[in-house]
Amino acid sequence: MSAPTGDIGLIGLAVMGQNLILNAADHGYTVVAYNRTVAKVDHFMDNEAKGKSIIGAHSIQELVDNLKRPRRIILLVKAGAAVDAFIQQLLPYLEKGDIIIDGGNSHFPDSNRRFEELKEQGIYFVGSGVSGGEEGARYGPSLMPGGAEEAWPHIKEIFQAISAKSDGEPCCDWVGPAGSGHYVKMVHNGIEYGDMQLITEAYDIMKRVGHFTDKEIGDVFEKWNTGVLDSFLIEITRDILKYDDKDGTPLVEKIMDSAGQKGTGKWTAINALDLGMPVTLIGEAVFARCLSSLKSERIRAAGILPGPEVAKDTVKDKQQFIDDLEQALYASKIISYAQGFMLIREAGKTYNWKLNNPAIALMWRGGCIIRSVFLAEITKAYRDDPELENLLFNKFFTDAITKAQSGWRKTIALASTQGIPTPAFSTALSFYDGYRSERLPANLLQAQRDYFGAHTFRILPEHASKEFPEGSDIHVNWTGRGGNISASTYQA
């Protein structure tokens, strides 16, 4: 047999897999393609792959035999058992130093486990987030690789060549160890949930309070896409709102208002709770989808529960209304990203990962669903200060959110008085006001916990005394009837 010529192998010929193969071939790489259903390999080779630097493999062994060492193999299969099954099928044919890359939407704990299991066998595991959908895979996705750092020099050139570019820079860099690549993709998807929810709330406010037509709302999004909100999701929202069905009416108005979800937003919200991080906007975005799914129950509630009726002339100054709404959307988006990076920072501490924050922002600037002009400023903020405690402490974002406050508050107040739900807008402002509060009412909460459960509290430094020493876990017999034994140590 002649020397292997394949630069990289790919298992899984669904649309994403096929497009990623064609992308790599366009960049001069020879790709070996395999699919469990071998007929799919033949069909791909006879059609989309015809005449390109792509080799069709009819077995795992044939795939491996056609690859140069170290062998680099991407799995683009359904997350879960399928990934583990293919890894087990590959292992008998691999050697130490070979590289397995999971490019699916795997949950990061699974990637942590696979990283450790393969490390014991001398195989380098990389869990890589891939974002951008079918078009991104074909012409340049955002790639978020993490895992065995020894693998990075062997995949860097290919990954950065096929990735999207932003101002000439590849939207791909090394994230960190173990499952960090899939972790960052999870947070990306959570932020995507938040961005989408914020956009739908802006649409709802324009429609129900401003009484705008879908075309008028589409025009607003078109204008917003030329300013600070310039992004992929704003762009597609414009297109959706201007798309008519065959009868000439907006198709969007015929779509059932019951949202689906694949779970990545939920994973982010659960992980935020596990790490004690107030990632409130993503959480509300997940709950908003859950509420939307209660369609039949909401129909019954609409006939029972009263609320304000929106008057036709509620909006007196349309342009001011739109400007305020734009600032509300921008400020809330800043909060969502600030929360997302707070979670990433905490994950780095908790899981002992050294994460590449400037690169993470850069990876999201192009190719992915949340790509936006806005992310260039986040990249700059973390390049200026890689240890930045919070995005809101960066001058650009401090100034932006200061400027946006008036419109942000007016928009939420208006929606509230008119009975329009704004869970994402409202939680963003609540977080902001809580975060900037030097003192919160949690002192009363701690007293309550100590009263009913002897859970203890700590005293403020300025009020420390011999009776109440600073830093001590204190329990008080509030009624004179309780005991002096505390139930547990203090936890904020």
C-alpha positions in Angstrom: 0.0 0.0 0.0 1.3 3.5 -0.9 1.9 6.1 1.8 -1.2 7.6 3.4 -2.2 11.0 1.9 -5.1 12.0 4.2 -4.5 15.1 6.3 -7.5 14.7 8.4 -10.4 12.2 8.7 -14.1 13.0 9.4 -16.8 10.6 10.6 -20.4 11.7 10.1 -21.8 12.8 6.7 -24.8 14.8 7.8 -24.9 18.3 6.4 -22.4 19.8 8.9 -19.9 17.0 8.3 -20.2 17.2 4.5 -19.8 20.9 4.5 -16.8 20.9 6.9 -15.1 18.3 4.6 -15.7 20.5 1.5 -14.4 23.5 3.4 -11.2 21.7 4.3 -10.8 20.4 0.7 -11.2 24.0 -0.6 -8.2 25.0 1.6 -6.0 22.3 0.0 -6.3 19.5 2.6 -7.0 15.9 1.7 -9.9 14.7 3.8 -10.9 11.0 4.4 -14.6 10.7 4.8 -16.5 7.9 6.6 -20.1 7.3 7.6 -21.7 4.4 9.4 -24.1 4.0 6.5 -21.6 3.3 3.8 -24.0 4.1 1.0 -23.9 7.7 2.1 -20.1 7.8 1.6 -20.6 6.5 -2.0 -23.3 9.1 -2.7 -21.2 11.9 -1.3 -18.2 10.8 -3.4 -20.3 10.6 -6.6 -21.8 14.0 -6.1 -20.6 16.9 -3.8 -17.1 15.4 -3.3 -16.5 14.5 -6.9 -13.2 15.8 -8.3 -12.1 17.2 -4.9 -9.2 16.1 -2.6 -11.6 13.8 -0.7 -11.1 10.0 -0.1 -14.1 7.9 0.7 -13.6 5.2 3.3 -15.9 2.1 3.7 -14.6 1.1 7.1 -13.0 2.5 10.2 -9.8 0.6 9.3 -9.8 2.1 5.8 -10.3 5.6 7.3 -7.3 5.1 9.6 -5.1 3.5 7.0 -5.5 6.5 4.7 -4.4 9.1 7.3 -0.9 10.5 7.8 0.6 10.3 11.3 -0.3 11.6 13.8 -3.8 10.7 12.7 -6.3 13.4 13.1 -10.0 12.3 13.2 -13.0 14.6 13.7 -16.3 13.0 14.9 -19.4 15.0 13.8 -22.0 12.6 15.1 -24.9 12.9 17.6 -23.7 13.7 21.1 -23.8 11.0 23.7 -23.5 7.2 23.1 -22.6 7.6 19.4 -19.4 9.5 20.3 -18.3 6.8 22.8 -19.1 4.0 20.3 -17.0 5.5 17.5 -14.1 6.2 19.9 -14.2 2.5 20.9 -14.3 1.5 17.2 -11.3 3.7 16.4 -9.0 2.7 19.3 -7.9 -0.7 18.0 -6.5 1.0 14.9 -4.8 4.0 16.5 -1.4 4.6 18.0 0.0 6.7 20.8 0.0 10.4 19.7 -3.0 10.1 17.4 -5.8 12.7 17.9 -9.6 12.2 18.2 -11.6 15.5 17.9 -15.2 15.5 19.0 -16.9 18.4 17.0 -20.4 17.6 18.1 -22.5 19.4 20.7 -21.3 17.2 23.6 -21.9 18.1 27.3 -18.5 19.2 28.8 -18.5 16.6 31.6 -18.5 13.9 28.9 -15.6 15.6 27.3 -13.8 15.8 30.6 -14.3 12.0 31.0 -13.2 11.2 27.4 -10.1 13.4 27.8 -9.0 11.4 30.9 -9.8 8.0 29.4 -7.9 8.6 26.2 -5.0 10.2 28.0 -4.4 6.9 29.8 -4.1 5.2 26.4 -1.8 7.8 24.9 -4.4 9.3 22.6 -4.9 13.0 22.5 -8.6 14.1 22.9 -9.9 17.4 21.7 -13.5 18.6 22.3 -14.2 21.4 19.9 -17.2 23.6 19.8 -18.3 24.2 16.2 -20.8 27.1 15.5 -22.2 28.7 12.5 -24.7 26.2 11.2 -24.5 24.7 7.7 -23.3 27.8 6.0 -20.6 28.4 8.7 -19.3 24.8 8.3 -19.1 25.2 4.5 -17.5 28.7 4.4 -15.9 29.3 7.8 -17.3 28.3 11.2 -16.3 29.5 14.7 -14.1 26.7 16.2 -13.5 26.4 19.9 -11.0 23.6 20.6 -9.9 22.5 24.0 -8.4 19.3 25.5 -5.0 17.8 25.1 -2.8 20.8 24.4 -0.2 18.5 22.8 -2.7 18.1 19.9 -2.9 21.8 19.2 0.3 22.2 17.0 -1.0 19.3 14.9 -4.5 20.7 14.2 -3.8 24.4 14.5 -3.1 25.1 10.8 -6.1 23.2 9.5 -8.5 24.6 12.1 -7.4 28.2 11.6 -7.5 27.8 7.8 -11.1 26.5 7.7 -12.4 28.8 10.4 -14.2 32.2 9.8 -12.0 35.3 9.8 -12.6 38.6 11.6 -10.4 41.5 10.5 -8.1 38.9 9.1 -7.8 36.9 12.3 -9.1 33.3 12.5 -12.1 32.8 14.7 -10.3 29.8 16.3 -7.7 29.5 19.0 -6.9 27.2 21.8 -9.4 27.5 24.6 -7.9 25.4 27.4 -7.7 21.9 28.9 -10.1 18.9 29.2 -13.7 19.7 28.3 -13.2 23.5 28.2 -13.8 23.7 24.4 -17.2 22.2 24.8 -17.8 24.3 27.9 -17.2 27.5 26.0 -19.5 26.3 23.2 -22.2 25.6 25.9 -21.9 29.2 27.2 -22.0 30.4 23.6 -25.3 28.6 23.1 -26.6 30.0 26.4 -25.8 33.5 25.3 -27.4 32.7 22.0 -30.6 31.8 23.9 -30.4 35.2 25.7 -29.8 37.2 22.5 -32.7 35.5 20.8 -35.0 36.2 23.8 -34.0 39.8 24.0 -34.7 40.3 20.3 -38.2 38.6 20.6 -39.0 40.9 23.5 -38.1 44.0 21.4 -40.3 42.7 18.6 -43.1 42.1 21.0 -42.9 45.6 22.5 -42.9 47.2 19.0 -45.8 45.0 17.9 -48.1 45.3 20.9 -47.2 48.7 22.4 -46.1 50.5 19.3 -48.6 48.8 17.0 -45.9 48.5 14.3 -46.5 46.2 11.3 -44.0 43.4 10.7 -42.5 45.3 7.8 -42.0 48.4 10.0 -40.3 46.2 12.7 -38.1 44.7 10.0 -37.1 48.2 8.9 -36.1 49.0 12.5 -34.0 45.9 12.7 -32.4 46.8 9.4 -31.4 50.2 10.8 -30.2 48.7 14.1 -28.0 46.3 12.0 -25.9 49.3 10.9 -25.1 50.4 14.4 -24.0 49.0 17.8 -26.4 46.1 17.4 -24.9 44.9 14.1 -25.0 41.1 14.3 -26.1 37.9 12.7 -29.2 37.5 14.8 -30.4 41.1 14.1 -29.7 40.5 10.4 -31.8 37.3 10.2 -34.6 38.8 12.3 -34.8 41.6 9.7 -35.1 39.0 6.9 -37.7 36.9 8.8 -39.9 39.9 9.4 -39.9 40.9 5.7 -40.6 37.4 4.5 -44.2 36.9 3.2 -46.1 33.7 2.7 -47.6 33.0 -0.7 -50.8 34.9 0.3 -48.7 38.1 0.8 -48.9 38.1 4.6 -45.9 37.8 7.0 -45.1 34.1 7.5 -43.8 34.8 11.0 -47.4 35.5 12.2 -48.5 32.0 11.2 -45.8 30.2 13.3 -46.9 28.6 16.5 -45.6 30.6 19.5 -44.2 27.6 21.3 -40.4 27.4 21.3 -38.3 24.3 21.2 -34.8 23.8 22.7 -32.1 21.2 22.5 -30.8 21.6 26.0 -27.6 23.6 25.8 -29.2 26.7 27.2 -30.5 24.6 30.1 -27.0 23.1 30.6 -25.6 26.7 31.0 -28.3 27.7 33.5 -27.8 24.5 35.5 -24.0 25.0 35.6 -24.4 28.6 36.6 -26.5 27.4 39.6 -23.9 24.7 40.4 -21.1 27.3 40.4 -23.2 30.0 42.3 -23.0 32.5 39.4 -25.9 34.9 38.8 -26.3 34.2 35.1 -29.9 35.4 35.3 -30.5 36.4 31.7 -29.7 33.0 30.2 -31.8 31.4 32.9 -34.8 33.6 32.1 -34.4 32.9 28.4 -34.7 29.2 29.1 -37.7 29.7 31.3 -39.3 31.9 28.7 -39.1 29.0 26.2 -40.6 26.7 28.8 -43.5 29.2 29.4 -44.1 29.5 25.7 -44.5 25.7 25.4 -47.5 25.9 27.8 -49.7 27.1 24.8 -53.0 25.5 25.7 -52.7 26.6 29.3 -51.8 30.2 28.3 -54.9 30.3 26.1 -57.1 29.4 29.1 -55.2 31.9 31.3 -55.8 34.6 28.7 -59.6 34.2 29.2 -59.3 34.2 33.0 -56.5 36.5 34.2 -57.0 40.3 33.8 -54.3 42.8 32.7 -54.0 46.2 31.1 -55.3 46.9 27.6 -52.7 48.6 25.4 -54.2 51.9 24.0 -53.6 52.7 20.3 -51.9 56.0 21.1 -49.6 54.8 23.9 -46.5 55.8 21.9 -46.5 59.5 21.3 -43.0 59.8 19.9 -42.2 56.8 17.7 -38.5 57.7 17.1 -37.8 58.2 20.8 -39.6 54.9 21.5 -37.4 53.1 19.0 -34.2 54.8 20.3 -35.1 53.8 23.9 -35.8 50.3 22.8 -32.4 50.1 21.0 -30.6 51.2 24.2 -32.6 48.7 26.3 -31.6 45.9 23.9 -27.9 47.0 23.8 -27.6 47.4 27.6 -29.3 44.0 28.2 -27.0 42.4 25.7 -23.9 43.8 27.5 -25.3 42.3 30.8 -25.8 38.9 29.2 -22.2 38.8 27.9 -20.8 40.1 31.2 -22.7 37.3 33.0 -21.4 34.7 30.4 -17.8 35.7 31.0 -18.4 35.7 34.8 -19.4 32.1 34.4 -16.4 31.2 32.2 -14.1 32.9 34.8 -15.6 30.9 37.7 -15.4 27.7 35.7 -11.7 28.3 35.2 -11.3 28.6 39.0 -13.5 25.7 39.8 -12.2 23.2 37.3 -8.6 24.5 37.4 -8.6 25.5 33.7 -6.4 28.3 32.4 -8.7 29.8 29.9 -7.9 32.1 27.0 -10.5 34.9 27.5 -9.3 37.2 24.6 -9.3 34.3 22.2 -12.8 33.2 23.3 -14.2 36.6 22.4 -12.3 36.5 19.1 -13.7 33.1 18.3 -17.2 34.4 18.7 -16.6 37.5 16.4 -17.2 35.6 13.2 -18.7 32.4 11.9 -21.0 31.7 14.8 -24.6 32.4 15.6 -23.8 35.2 18.2 -21.2 36.9 15.9 -21.5 40.7 16.1 -19.5 43.9 15.9 -20.0 44.2 19.7 -17.6 41.2 20.3 -14.7 43.2 18.9 -14.9 45.4 22.0 -15.0 42.4 24.2 -11.9 41.0 22.5 -10.1 44.3 23.0 -11.2 44.5 26.7 -9.6 41.1 27.5 -6.5 41.8 25.4 -6.0 45.0 27.3 -6.6 43.2 30.6 -6.7 39.4 30.4 -7.5 39.3 34.2 -10.5 41.7 33.8 -12.8 41.0 36.7 -16.0 42.0 34.9 -16.7 43.4 31.4 -18.7 46.2 33.1 -15.5 47.5 34.6 -14.0 48.1 31.2 -14.4 51.8 30.2 -16.1 51.1 26.9 -18.8 49.0 28.5 -19.1 51.3 31.6 -19.7 54.3 29.2 -22.1 52.3 27.0 -24.3 51.1 29.8 -24.3 54.5 31.4 -25.5 56.1 28.2 -28.2 53.3 27.7 -29.7 53.5 31.2 -32.4 56.1 30.6 -33.9 54.3 27.5 -33.4 50.9 29.2 -35.4 51.9 32.3 -38.1 53.7 30.3 -38.6 50.7 28.0 -39.0 48.3 30.9 -41.3 50.6 32.8 -43.5 51.1 29.7 -43.7 47.4 29.0 -44.6 46.7 32.6 -47.5 49.3 32.7 -48.8 47.9 29.5 -48.7 44.2 30.6 -46.0 43.1 28.2 -43.7 40.4 29.6 -40.0 41.3 29.4 -38.2 38.6 31.4 -34.8 39.1 29.8 -34.8 42.9 29.7 -36.1 43.0 33.3 -33.7 40.5 34.7 -30.8 42.3 33.0 -31.7 45.6 34.7 -32.3 43.8 38.0 -28.9 42.2 37.9 -27.3 45.6 37.0 -29.0 47.3 39.9 -28.1 44.4 42.3 -24.5 44.3 41.1 -24.0 48.1 41.6 -25.6 48.0 45.1 -23.0 48.2 47.8 -25.6 46.8 50.2 -28.3 44.3 49.5 -31.1 43.1 51.8 -29.4 39.7 52.2 -28.7 40.8 55.8 -32.3 40.2 56.6 -32.3 37.0 54.7 -29.3 35.8 56.8 -31.2 36.8 60.0 -34.2 34.8 58.9 -32.1 31.7 58.1 -30.5 31.9 61.5 -33.9 32.5 63.3 -35.6 29.4 61.8 -32.6 27.1 61.2 -29.7 28.3 63.3 -27.7 28.7 60.0 -25.5 31.5 61.4 -24.5 34.9 60.0 -21.5 37.1 60.0 -21.2 40.6 61.3 -20.2 43.6 59.2 -16.5 44.6 60.0 -17.5 48.1 61.2 -19.9 46.5 63.7 -17.6 43.8 65.0 -17.2 43.5 68.8 -16.1 41.1 71.5 -19.6 39.5 71.4 -19.7 39.5 67.6 -16.2 39.0 66.3 -15.4 39.8 62.7 -15.2 36.6 60.4 -16.9 34.4 63.0 -20.1 32.3 62.3 -22.6 33.7 64.7 -25.9 32.2 66.0 -28.3 34.2 68.1 -31.1 32.9 70.3 -33.6 35.3 68.7 -36.6 34.5 70.9 -34.9 33.4 74.1 -36.5 30.0 73.7 -34.1 28.5 71.2 -30.8 26.9 71.8 -27.3 28.1 71.1 -26.2 25.3 68.8 -25.9 26.3 65.1 -27.0 24.0 62.4 -24.2 24.5 59.9 -21.4 26.8 59.0 -22.0 30.1 57.3 -22.6 30.1 53.5 -23.3 33.2 51.6 
